[in-house]
Amino acid sequence: MSAEERDKQENGTRKQQDRKSAGAPGPFPYARMAKKQDALDRLDLQFRWGGYGIRVLKCHLTSFPPGQIVNFHKHSEYEFHYIPKGKGKVILVDQAYDLHEGLFYLTGPDLVHYQESDQNDPMFELCLHLDIVPLGTGIEPEGWGDDLEAAEARECITALDKLPLVPIVDRFHAMNGFLEAYRIWEEQPAGFYTLMKQAIVQILLRTTRVSENEAVRPGIPERDMSFHRYELATQYIQDNESLPISLEQVAEWIRISPRQLQRIFRSEGRTTFRDYLEHVRLTAICADLIRTDKPIEEIAVNHGYVNPNYLYPVFKGKYEVTPSAYRKMHSGDTRGSSPQLQGEKEET
């Protein structure tokens, strides 16, 4: 071995020894969190998740020099301990367990515990300390997925209370949530509060997955695709009734065949594509006849009748009167107060 190679090896060994004795984070993924260890602790983070209020008391990376002892104590809140590097031991109530990289354990509420790092190696810990408070049933779910979120939050918090009182392997990488939270703090992007809430919730969900029970898991919401496609088709028609629309065009947009779309209109709407399109257009035409002074031919063109003459037999077939007669019948309902309209109202 050359002198240069020997010097490099000695320098590398010395750096490792210095890192051990000083307890410095070293080159591992969470080292960036040591730059400002209390960054997330300084944030006043509290949010609602389902039926629970969650207040973040601590969220940080800490290091314990070799042989450091944290004596017996307890908390009235939930405290999560994740070990990303190093080793040591923990005593939960009166039972001792070895700790090593990749484990996590939960202390609290009111669980007496003791912690000690290895006599030779520093131990690093990601700590998440949360106050989780049931908010009661005063606020009912309002739809838009609120009931589903409430069920998932309830399942997660219930699972926390059932976690075994032993260190467990972090199989679903809950620790990554700390890096995500710290990255959000570094970048401070738009939506900071929402993103931080999601990072904390992800830690909780990934933590409790180790004990999930598929038999009691809330079902994943699935649509009735036939009715969903009917809703998509009818909304498309309502949005575009003033333009030329065909069955084929709408079917292509929904990505189904025209024949399948026609069946959906019959099964879900008890109508046909053509009849529904006609209904939407005539309804809009009636509104324009009542509310505006526009010529009937202009109204017809504005609502998809390229040939205005075609409107008359269609309109009379449905309402048993002509468009002009319909306008006169409803001229006093909701029309404006232009001189022309006012004159027609007085004549009536």
KAHUHU-V866813 format. One record per pair of residues at least 6 apart in sequence whose C-alpha atoms are under 6 Angstrom apart, sorted by the first residue. I is the first residue (numbers start at 0). GAP is how many residues later the second one is. Records with the same first field share a line. If there is no record, write none. Layout:
I: GAP  GAP
//
This chain:
22: 42  99
24: 6
36: 23
39: 19
40: 17  18
44: 10  11
45: 8  9
46: 6  7
49: 99  100  103
50: 84  99
51: 81  82  83
52: 79  80
53: 77  78
54: 75  76
55: 74
56: 72  73
57: 70  71
58: 68  69
59: 66  67
60: 64  65
61: 62  63
62: 60  61
63: 58  59
64: 57
65: 51  52  53  54  55  56
66: 50  51  52
67: 48  49
68: 46  47
69: 44  45
70: 43
71: 41  42
72: 39  40
73: 36  37  38
74: 33  34  35
75: 33  34
76: 31  32  54
77: 30  31  51  52
78: 27  28  49  50
79: 26  47  48
80: 23  24  45  46
81: 21  22  43  44
82: 18  19  20  41  42
83: 17  18
84: 16  39
85: 14  15  36  37
86: 12  13  31  36
87: 11  28  29  30
88: 8  9  10  26  27
89: 6  7  24  25
90: 22  23
91: 21
92: 19  20
101: 67  68
102: 64  65  66  67
103: 63  64
104: 62
116: 6
140: 6
171: 34
173: 29  32  33
176: 22  26
180: 15  18
241: 60  61  62
242: 61
243: 60
247: 10
250: 6  7
264: 6  7
265: 6
280: 22
288: 38
289: 37  45
290: 43  44
296: 11
299: 8
315: 6
//
